[in-house]
Amino acid sequence: MVSSYIAVDLETTGLDPKQDKIIEIGAVKVIEGQITENYETFVNPYRKLEPKVGMLTGITNRQLEASRGIAEVIGGFLDFAGDLPILGHHVIFDYSFLKRAAINEGHEFERQGIDTLKLARRFMPPDEKKNLTAACVYYGIVQTLSHRALADAMAAQKLYQELADRYEKESPEAFGPQALIYKVKKEQPASKRQKEHLQDLLKYHKIVLSVQTEYLSRNEISRITDKIIAQYGRI
């Protein structure tokens, strides 16, 4: 069992790290088995949330609009995390968003990880649901909230402790960290020409975007432009 790690959870605008954005980071620092520090922040995605995301998390556009963007936030999270392995429920999901944000701001972020979802799949009965809420209910772990970053990070670390208490002696190899593999290149900012072209399209077709175009990368603005042309046509 790993005794020192960062339990982390994210809330995001969607499931694809190439297109979606972090809206909340919650993390718990565990040193020698004891929680020593918490980290929690909203992150402005510079776009409007889809209603289903707001309903699921309870996070509002107003809360996010008053917050800093990921470029201003990621350095503080990396300082908090240090060189510790990260733990989460389906931890590669959180890692992929965090690594993309780190690389875009010129930081390295190579980590080992501990996945409580993999542990739940290994040790829970096959017919039981394995999501974080269901696993916590199965093992009698009380969650104060769900689908909020810090509460879910806290729940994941409690789940890890509970699983280790029950199963580590029989399967010690399951509780060690493993290398997290997610390859990503730094995104390039959109060019002035791309922004002007998109603005012309929006004006011509009378379209209002929910995304603030000045924060789009080259690939993001290209995808949006292609989608508009495919749906509405060129100027």
VENNOR-V69868 format. One record per run of one state. SS is the DSSP state (H for helix, E for strand, L for the rest). FROM is the first residue (numbers start at 1). LEN is the number of residues. If there is no record, write none. Layout:
BEGIN
SS&FROM&LEN  SS&FROM&LEN
END
This chain:
BEGIN
L&1&4  E&5&8  L&13&9  E&22&10  L&32&2  E&34&9  L&43&1  E&44&1  L&45&2  E&47&1  L&48&3  H&51&7  L&58&3  H&61&5  L&66&3  E&69&1  H&70&12  L&82&4  E&86&3  L&89&2  H&91&14  L&105&7  E&112&4  H&116&8  L&124&8  H&132&7  L&139&10  H&149&19  L&168&4  H&172&4  L&176&2  E&178&2  L&180&9  E&189&1  L&190&2  H&192&14  L&206&5  E&211&1  L&212&1  H&213&3  L&216&1  E&217&1  H&218&15  L&233&3
END
